[in-house]
Amino acid sequence: MDEFFDIPTLIVIVVAIFVLFRLRSVLGTRTGNERTPLQRQATPANDEKVVPIRAAIPMPDSDAERRALKVDSEIELLSHGDSAVAAGLKAIAEADQNFSPKAFLEGAKQAYEMIVTSFATGDRKTLKMLLEKDVYDGFEKAIVEREAAGHKIDFTFVGLPKIEISDAEADKRDARIAVKFTAEVVQATKDKDGTLIDGNESDVQTIADEWTFARSPKSRDPNWKLVATNQLS
């Protein structure tokens, strides 16, 4: 019995007890209700209430609200402070849930290049797809007269340095948008012998037009057609 409680053994027991006491004071004890590392990271040490970043920035509640905000932003940008144009674009957007002013203007750019190029080359098929009947008839008549005279146009579309919406409106039947185009082209009209009779083969010319496009907001056809033209210069 005395050997069990000899001095070396007692020293070891005392040291072990001291070490356990120090570990407990440093690490604490577990009760089963401890927070995870993620919970401890999410809660400030001083227990102050933290407002999440997302709560500080209001976000749309639905796709419809996000679309409305996007369209409103496009209208503000593309109306250039013209309240009448802004009101017209807003009316079109309310009548047609798929309308986007930005997408329309991009389509108008492409349509303008296709139409002026098709007119110069006499491409009636493309013109029929893009023009309302009365406008097509006027273009086709000019092509027929040009061909009858033996004239040919050498045409190169250079670019559109400026394009802007000048008017917009919607009624129960149609939505209409007028667009001003300032285009750069190279065009030269020659007779049947190849003699230059109009334009210039090497100089870039600036031309300006105001065209009006229309479509029914209720139509399944998403394409706008050219319904009126006005040459500005």
C-alpha positions as CSV (number, residue, x, y, z in Angstrom):
1,M,0.0,0.0,0.0
2,D,2.8,2.3,0.9
3,E,4.5,1.5,-2.4
4,F,1.4,2.7,-4.3
5,F,1.6,6.1,-2.8
6,D,5.3,6.6,-3.1
7,I,6.7,10.1,-3.7
8,P,7.3,9.8,-7.5
9,T,3.8,8.6,-8.1
10,L,2.3,11.4,-6.1
11,I,4.3,13.9,-8.0
12,V,3.0,12.5,-11.3
13,I,-0.6,12.7,-10.1
14,V,-0.2,16.3,-9.0
15,V,1.3,17.3,-12.3
16,A,-1.5,15.5,-14.2
17,I,-4.2,17.3,-12.2
18,F,-2.5,20.6,-12.7
19,V,-2.3,20.1,-16.5
20,L,-6.0,19.1,-16.7
21,F,-7.1,22.1,-14.7
22,R,-5.1,24.4,-17.1
23,L,-6.6,22.8,-20.2
24,R,-10.1,23.2,-18.8
25,S,-9.5,26.9,-18.0
26,V,-8.3,27.5,-21.6
27,L,-10.7,25.3,-23.7
28,G,-13.7,25.4,-21.4
29,T,-16.2,22.7,-21.2
30,R,-18.8,21.5,-23.8
31,T,-22.5,21.5,-22.8
32,G,-24.0,20.3,-26.1
33,N,-25.4,23.7,-27.0
34,E,-22.2,25.2,-28.4
35,R,-22.4,27.2,-31.7
36,T,-20.7,25.9,-34.8
37,P,-17.7,27.8,-36.3
38,L,-20.1,29.1,-39.0
39,Q,-22.5,30.4,-36.3
40,R,-19.8,32.0,-34.4
41,Q,-18.5,33.8,-37.5
42,A,-22.0,35.0,-38.4
43,T,-22.6,36.6,-35.0
44,P,-20.5,39.6,-33.9
45,A,-18.7,39.3,-30.6
46,N,-20.5,42.3,-29.1
47,D,-23.9,40.8,-30.1
48,E,-24.8,43.9,-32.1
49,K,-27.5,43.4,-34.8
50,V,-26.1,43.3,-38.3
51,V,-28.2,44.2,-41.3
52,P,-27.4,42.0,-44.3
53,I,-26.1,43.8,-47.5
54,R,-29.0,42.4,-49.5
55,A,-31.5,44.1,-47.2
56,A,-29.8,47.5,-47.8
57,I,-30.3,47.2,-51.6
58,P,-34.0,46.7,-52.6
59,M,-34.3,44.1,-55.3
60,P,-37.3,43.4,-57.6
61,D,-39.6,40.7,-56.3
62,S,-40.5,39.2,-59.7
63,D,-39.4,38.8,-63.3
64,A,-42.1,41.3,-64.3
65,E,-40.7,44.0,-62.0
66,R,-37.1,43.4,-63.3
67,R,-38.3,43.7,-66.9
68,A,-40.2,46.9,-66.0
69,L,-37.1,48.4,-64.5
70,K,-35.0,47.4,-67.5
71,V,-37.5,48.9,-70.0
72,D,-37.8,52.1,-67.9
73,S,-34.0,52.5,-68.0
74,E,-33.9,52.0,-71.8
75,I,-36.7,54.5,-72.3
76,E,-35.0,57.1,-70.2
77,L,-31.7,56.5,-72.2
78,L,-33.2,56.4,-75.7
79,S,-35.8,59.2,-75.4
80,H,-33.0,61.8,-74.8
81,G,-35.1,63.8,-72.5
82,D,-38.0,64.1,-75.0
83,S,-41.1,63.5,-72.8
84,A,-43.4,62.8,-75.8
85,V,-41.0,60.1,-77.1
86,A,-40.7,58.6,-73.6
87,A,-44.5,58.5,-73.2
88,G,-45.0,56.8,-76.5
89,L,-42.4,54.2,-75.8
90,K,-44.0,53.6,-72.4
91,A,-47.4,53.1,-74.0
92,I,-45.9,50.6,-76.5
93,A,-44.2,48.7,-73.6
94,E,-47.5,48.5,-71.8
95,A,-49.3,47.2,-74.9
96,D,-46.6,44.7,-75.7
97,Q,-45.0,42.8,-72.8
98,N,-42.1,41.7,-75.1
99,F,-41.1,45.2,-76.3
100,S,-37.6,46.4,-75.6
101,P,-36.6,49.9,-76.9
102,K,-33.0,48.8,-77.1
103,A,-33.7,45.7,-79.0
104,F,-36.0,47.6,-81.4
105,L,-33.3,50.1,-82.2
106,E,-30.8,47.4,-82.9
107,G,-33.2,45.8,-85.2
108,A,-33.9,49.1,-86.9
109,K,-30.2,49.5,-87.6
110,Q,-30.0,46.1,-89.3
111,A,-33.3,46.8,-91.2
112,Y,-32.0,50.1,-92.5
113,E,-28.8,48.6,-93.9
114,M,-30.7,45.7,-95.5
115,I,-33.3,48.0,-97.1
116,V,-31.0,50.6,-98.6
117,T,-28.7,47.8,-99.9
118,S,-31.5,45.8,-101.3
119,F,-32.9,48.8,-103.0
120,A,-29.6,49.6,-104.6
121,T,-29.2,46.0,-105.9
122,G,-32.9,45.5,-106.8
123,D,-33.4,42.7,-104.3
124,R,-37.2,42.7,-104.3
125,K,-37.5,39.5,-102.2
126,T,-35.8,41.1,-99.2
127,L,-37.7,44.4,-99.6
128,K,-41.0,42.5,-99.6
129,M,-40.2,41.0,-96.2
130,L,-39.3,44.4,-94.6
131,L,-41.7,46.9,-96.2
132,E,-45.4,47.5,-95.9
133,K,-47.2,47.1,-99.2
134,D,-47.5,50.8,-100.1
135,V,-43.9,51.5,-99.3
136,Y,-42.8,48.4,-101.2
137,D,-44.8,49.5,-104.3
138,G,-42.9,52.9,-104.3
139,F,-39.5,51.2,-104.0
140,E,-40.4,48.6,-106.7
141,K,-41.6,51.3,-109.1
142,A,-38.2,53.1,-108.7
143,I,-36.3,49.9,-109.4
144,V,-38.4,49.2,-112.5
145,E,-37.7,52.7,-113.9
146,R,-34.0,52.3,-113.1
147,E,-33.8,49.0,-114.8
148,A,-35.7,50.2,-117.8
149,A,-33.3,53.1,-118.3
150,G,-30.4,50.6,-118.1
151,H,-29.0,52.2,-114.9
152,K,-27.0,50.4,-112.3
153,I,-26.0,51.5,-108.8
154,D,-22.6,50.6,-107.3
155,F,-23.4,50.8,-103.6
156,T,-21.4,50.2,-100.4
157,F,-22.9,50.7,-96.9
158,V,-20.2,52.2,-94.7
159,G,-22.0,52.7,-91.3
160,L,-24.5,54.5,-89.1
161,P,-22.8,57.2,-87.1
162,K,-26.1,58.4,-85.6
163,I,-29.5,56.9,-85.0
164,E,-32.2,58.1,-82.7
165,I,-35.9,57.6,-82.0
166,S,-37.7,60.8,-83.0
167,D,-41.3,59.8,-82.3
168,A,-43.3,56.9,-80.8
169,E,-47.0,56.2,-80.3
170,A,-49.4,53.4,-79.7
171,D,-53.2,53.0,-80.3
172,K,-55.6,50.1,-80.2
173,R,-54.4,48.9,-83.6
174,D,-50.7,49.6,-84.1
175,A,-47.5,50.7,-82.4
176,R,-45.4,53.2,-84.5
177,I,-41.9,54.4,-84.0
178,A,-40.1,56.9,-86.1
179,V,-36.3,56.8,-86.3
180,K,-33.8,59.3,-87.7
181,F,-30.9,57.7,-89.5
182,T,-27.6,59.4,-90.4
183,A,-25.8,57.0,-92.6
184,E,-22.5,57.0,-94.5
185,V,-22.5,55.3,-97.9
186,V,-20.6,55.1,-101.2
187,Q,-22.9,55.1,-104.2
188,A,-22.5,55.8,-107.9
189,T,-25.2,55.5,-110.5
190,K,-24.0,54.5,-114.0
191,D,-25.7,54.1,-117.3
192,K,-25.7,51.0,-119.5
193,D,-22.3,52.0,-120.9
194,G,-20.8,52.4,-117.5
195,T,-20.7,56.1,-117.6
196,L,-21.1,57.8,-114.2
197,I,-24.3,59.9,-114.1
198,D,-24.7,60.4,-110.4
199,G,-22.8,60.0,-107.1
200,N,-19.1,59.2,-106.7
201,E,-17.3,55.9,-106.7
202,S,-14.7,56.9,-104.1
203,D,-16.2,59.5,-101.8
204,V,-18.2,58.6,-98.7
205,Q,-21.5,60.5,-98.7
206,T,-23.7,61.2,-95.7
207,I,-27.4,60.7,-96.1
208,A,-30.2,61.3,-93.6
209,D,-33.6,59.7,-93.5
210,E,-36.5,59.5,-91.1
211,W,-38.3,56.2,-91.3
212,T,-41.4,55.0,-89.5
213,F,-41.8,51.4,-88.5
214,A,-45.0,49.7,-87.3
215,R,-46.4,46.5,-86.0
216,S,-49.5,45.3,-84.1
217,P,-48.7,44.6,-80.4
218,K,-51.1,41.7,-80.6
219,S,-49.4,40.1,-83.6
220,R,-47.4,36.9,-83.2
221,D,-45.0,38.2,-85.8
222,P,-42.3,40.0,-83.9
223,N,-41.0,41.9,-86.9
224,W,-41.6,45.6,-87.5
225,K,-42.3,46.8,-91.1
226,L,-41.3,50.1,-92.7
227,V,-44.6,52.0,-93.3
228,A,-43.3,55.5,-94.2
229,T,-40.1,57.2,-95.4
230,N,-38.9,60.7,-95.4
231,Q,-35.6,61.8,-96.9
232,L,-34.0,64.5,-94.8
233,S,-30.9,65.2,-97.0
